[in-house]
């Protein structure tokens, strides 16, 4: 028997895949005995925020992830299809009927035993289990996680900066350099003159902030090392220039000779926004120090005022809220097994993925591998050319987590920037994304010939 802790999107999918393989499942869900601050019903896979899984089209990252899951026999995605409501080009569902259908499917399955109680202890060593407790893991279990992982940073105030596609940065304006030319030119730098900086600051101050949820308000007093960029802007005209936007030590050779005092005085930037590489291939770049609580539409509008980012493609917007997720690159393999305890797997947002479909994908892989382990088979990982494989390889191998510093690893949604480059460069975005899709689906079919029953 396999234990699954948590019946959110990931836990629901994991439990179904385990039972589908003929392995008994014990599914523990604390609601309604104890509800999280975000949930409102006792049903499984409750959609807390939006009712949308994102774009349906498979030449979009979210749509490709959904299509991969359909081909792998995902219960959660096929149930979403069955309870879809009109939403333009997105997959959105009737929340109540959708969650009720998933709850019924699991409660009526002969191999699934549902236990409605809070699970406060990590599974015992050797017990086969999937941890799918989500970003609002209850404190007793979070404390157990801290003790098990030896890290005290698995529960902290989440401060994620926006991420853009590297190909969308205008390098005729931006330039590569490290401060004082120390080391390689590891940063992309977007210079501002005084007028551009002041206009940017005014736009930040006027932009509309996202409304905090009730369960975030208790954590809304930001600590000094993690201030929203708009809060820095409020603290004075030059606060950002002496913080993340400081221009000192950054010079574009195209401006002229740095050693010429007159050139340096005339050309030196008034402020500089730095972007740091997010992935191994340099496809994704995050805006350093730009954690923010602005609404997503406002972020796109304001951040495109930064020179070089006028046409930036955002794959993740900045967020600030209380969250629980693992420092996964230190802890997990691409199979979603804990390296220190291979019989314990993690799934969903607690691993550091963002979005409903990404949580489902983690549930599918963790559930599939738990079933394989129960049946004496080797666990699998999916190719990084697939969206599921790219996400799970990212959370297991992200270089930003390699230093082991608190908060260096940040959650990631599905996006094409995670996929390896195509063998031939395709300039047109729609055509390029279509090529990513075709390769992903072909590689998925080759890797998992029995996509509808991988453990058989």
N, C-alpha and C positions, 0 to 999 in steps of 0.2 A: 504494500500500500504506500502511496505517496501523499504527503501532507502538503497542502497549498494554503498559505496564510494570506488572506485578503481576497475579496471577490469583486474587485474593481474590474476594469477592462482587461488588465494583464492576467489577474488571477482567474477570471472567468474563462479566458481563452486557454490558459495553461491547464486548468482542470478538465476542460472539454477534450483537449488533445490527449491528455493522459488516459482518460476514460475511453476515448475513441480507439486507443491502442490496446484496449482490453485489460488495463491496469486499474485496480480500485483506487479511489481518491477520497481523501478526507479534506473537505473544504471548510476552513474556519473563517467566519466573517463576524466582526464584532457588532455590526448594526443588526437590529435596532437596540440591542442591549446597551451599547454605547455608541453614540453617533459622533462623528468628527464634526468640527465647526463648519465644514463646507457642505456636508451631505444633508439631504432632507427626507430621504425615503429609505426603507429597508431593502430595496431591490438591488440586485447585482448590477454591476457596470453602470451605475448612475452617472450621467453626464453632468458634471458640476457646473461648468461654465457654458460654453456654446453648445448648441445641438448639432454642430457641423463637424464632419471629419475632414473638411477641406475639399479642394478641387477634385472633381471626378476624372477629368481627362488624364490619361496615362502619360502624356508628355509634360505633366506637371509632377513635382516631387511627391506630393501627397497622393495624387492619383495613381502614380506608379506603385507606391507602397500598398495602396488598397488593392490594386490588380494582382500584385504578387501574393497578397494574403488570400485573395479569392482562389488563386490557382493552387494554394497550399491547403485549401479546405478550412479556412478560418470560420468558426461559428459566429464570432462577433461581427465580422464584416458582412457575411451573407445575411445575418439577421438585420443589419443596418440597411442593406439593399431592400429587404422585405418590408421594412417600416420607413422607407424614405418619404420625405415630404418635398414639395417643390422648393428649390433653392438655387435656381439658375444653373450654373455649372458646378455646384458643390453637392456633396453627399451629406444631407442633413436628415435627421430622423425625428419622429414623434417620440419624445423622450420616455414618456410613461409607458407606452405600449412596447417600445423597444426593450427597456430594462425588464419589464414584466415577462416578455417572451424569453429573454436569456435566463432569468431566474427560474422560470418554469422548466426550461430545457435541462438545466442542471439538477434541479430538485427532483425531477421525474426520471433521471437517468439511473438505472439499476446499480451502476458501479460508483456513483457519487453519494457520499454521506456528508450532509451539510450540518455544521455545528455553529450555532449562533452564540458566540461568546468572544470576549477579548482574549487574544493570545499574547501573553506578556513575556514568554520565554522563547529564546531561539531554540530550534530543534536540537536534540542531543547529537553529539558526534556519531556519524554513521547512519543517522536517520535520513532517508531520502525526502527532500522537501524543496518547495519553491517559495521564496519570499517575494510577495507581490503586494506590499502594504502601502505603496504610493508615497506621494510627497508629504502627506500628513500622518506619517507613522506615529502611533501613540508613544508617549514618552517612556513608559516602561520597556517597550521593545526597542526603542531608539537607544536607551541606555545599555541594553544587552548588545546591540550592534556596536556601540562604542567600545565596550569591553572586548568583544570578539575581534574587531578589526584593529584594535590598538590605536585608533584615531579618534580624536575628540571633535573632529570637524564634519561629521556626517549630519549634524543638525545645526544650521546656522542661518543667518539672514542672507538670503539669496540676492546677490547683486551681479547681474549679468549685463555686459555691454552689448550694443548692437553688433551684428556681424554682416559684412557685405561680401559679395563675390569679387575676387581679385580682378577678374576680367572687366568688371564694370567701373574700376577706378581709372580716372584720366591721368595717365602718367606723363602727359605733356605739361601738366600743372603740378602734380605731386611728384615726389622724388624719393629714392631709396637712400637711407643713411641711418647710422646709429649715432647717438649723441656723442659729440667729440670724436667721432670716427673710431670709437672703441669697438673692436671686433669687426665682424662682417656688417654689411649694410642690411640689417635685419628688419628695419622698420620702413613702412611707407609713410611719408610725411606730407601733410597738406598745409601749405603756408597761407597765412592771412596777413593782409595789411591792416592798418588801424581801422579804416572804415569798414572793412569786411568783418573784423572782430567785433566792433561795437554793434553792427547790425545783427550779427549772430547772437550776441548776448541779449539784445532787446527781444529777438524772436524767442529765445529760451524763456525769458521772463514772462512773455505774453502767452506762451503755449499752454494748452489745457492739460491738466494732469489726470491720470486715471484715478477713479474712485477706489479706495482700498476696501477690500472685503472685510467683514467683521473680524475674521480670524487673523487678518493681517494687522489690524489697528493696534493690537497689543505690542507689536514689534515695530511700530512706525517711527520710533525715535532712533534715527539713523546714527550709527557710530562714526567717529571722525574719519576712520580709515576707509569708509565706504559711503561717502556722501553722494547723492544724486548730482549730476552735472548742473541741473537747474538750481539746486541749493547753493552750490559754489557760485553760480552767477549772481544769486541774490545777495551774497555776502560782500559784494563790492565790484567796482569796475575791473580791477586787475586780479581778482582772486584766481580766476581760471588761468591767467597768464603766469602766475607763480605756482600753479599746480599742474594738472595734466596737459595744459596748452603752452607750457613754457617753451620759448624758442631758443634758449641758450644752447650753444653747442651743435646746432643743426644748420647745415649750409648746403645749398644746391650748387654744384660746380657751374651750372648754366648761368648763374648770376654773375660770375666773374671770379677774379682772384681773391680768395679769402684773405690773403696776406696784405692786400691793398686796403689801407684804412678807410679811404674815401669810398671805395666800392662797398666795403663791408658796412659802413654807416648808412649808405644810400639803399642798399639792397636787402639788408637783414630783415627777416620776417618779424612782424609785430607779435604774432602768436602762431603756434604750429599744433595741428591735430595729428597725433600719431596713430597708426594702425599696426597691429602686431599679428603675425601669422598664427592662424588657428589650427591648421592641419599640416600634415607632413609634406604635402605637395604644394603648399602655398596657394591653394585655390580659394581659401576663405581667410578673411582678415577682420579682426575685431577692433573697435575704436577704444583705445586705451583710456581708462578713467571715465567712460561715458555711461556708467550705470545711471538709470533714469526711471522716473515714474510717470513720464509723459505718455499720453495716449499714443497708440501705434501710428495712427494717421498723422499726428502732430510730429512724432519722431521723424517720419519720412520727410515731411515738409521742411522741418527745421534743419535736419542734418544734411539735406541736399543744398543748403546754403554754404556748406563748407567747400572751398575750392578744391576741385578734383573729384568731388562726390556728387556733382550735379545730376548725374545719371546713374547713381549707385543702385545696384540690385540688392535689397536687404533679404537675407535668409533667416535672420532672427532679429527681433527688436529687443531693446533693453527692458529688463524687468527688475522690480525690487519688491520682494515679498518673502515671508517666512517659508522655508522649504526644507525638506529632508531629502538628500540624495547622497549616494556613496561616492567616495573618491575612487571611482571604478577602475581607472587605469592602474591603480595600485593593488586592486583586489580581485578583479574578474578576468577570466579568459573570454575569447569570442564565443565560446559555447554558453556563456553566462553562468558558468560554474565559478564558485569562489576558489581561488588557487589554494588557499589554506585548508579548504574542506570541500572536495569535489562533489560530495553528496548533497551540498546545499547550493541551490541556484537562485539567482535574483532575476526579477522581471519587472518591466514597466518603468514608470517615471523615477523610481528609486535608483535605477541604474544610471540616470543622467540623460535620458532621452526626453524629448518634448513632443506633446501632441497625442491625440487619441489613437491614431493609427500606429504611431511608434510604440505606444504602450501595448497595443494588441500584438504587434510584431514580436516584442520581447516575450510576451506571454506564450505566443506560438512556439518560439524557439526553446524557451525554458521548459515548457510542458512537453514538447517533443523529446528533448534530451533527458528529462526526468523519466519519461516512459522508456526510452532506449536503455537507460541505466538499469531500470527495474527489470527489463527483459534481457539483461546481460549483453547489450549491444554498445558499441562505441558512440559517444555523443558526436554531433555534427556541428559545423559552422557553415554558413552560407557564403558564397563568393562575394568579395567586396565590390564587385561590379553590379551586384543587386542592391536595391535600396535597403532591404533588411540586413544584408551582410555588411553594407557600408556603415550602417548605424551601430551594429554590434561590434564591429572591428574598431570603430571610433571610440566607443565608451571603454573598450578594453585596452586600446593602444594610443590614445590621444597624447601627443608629446607634451601638451600643457599640463598633464598630470605627472609627468615623469620626475619632476623635481621634488615632489612630495610636499610642496608648500600649501598651506591652508588656502582653500578657495581658488587654486589655480585651475582646477577642472570645473567646467560649467556645462549645464545641460544644452543639448543640441536637438533641433527638429530635423526632420528629413529635408534634404536639399541636394541638388545636383552637384554642388561643390564638394560633397563627400566622395563622389565616385571618381575612380581613376580616369585620367584623361583618355580621350579617344585616340586611336592610332593616327587619325588624320584630323587636323584642326578644321572645325566647321564654324564659320563666322556667324551665320544667322542663328539667333538664339532658339527659335522654335524648331528649326531643323536639327540643331545640336541636341536639344533635349529629346527630340524624337529618336535620335541615334542612341542616346543613353538608354532610353526605354527599350529599344529593340535589342540591344546588347544584354540588358539586365534580364529580360524575359527569356532570351535564348540561353543565357548562362544558368538561370534558375532551372529551366527544363533539363539542362544537361546535368546539373548537380543533383537534382531531385527527380529522377525519372518517374517515380510513383508519387507525384506531388500531392495527390489526394489521400495518400496513405503512407507517409514516409517511414513509419516505424514498422511496417509489415514486411 
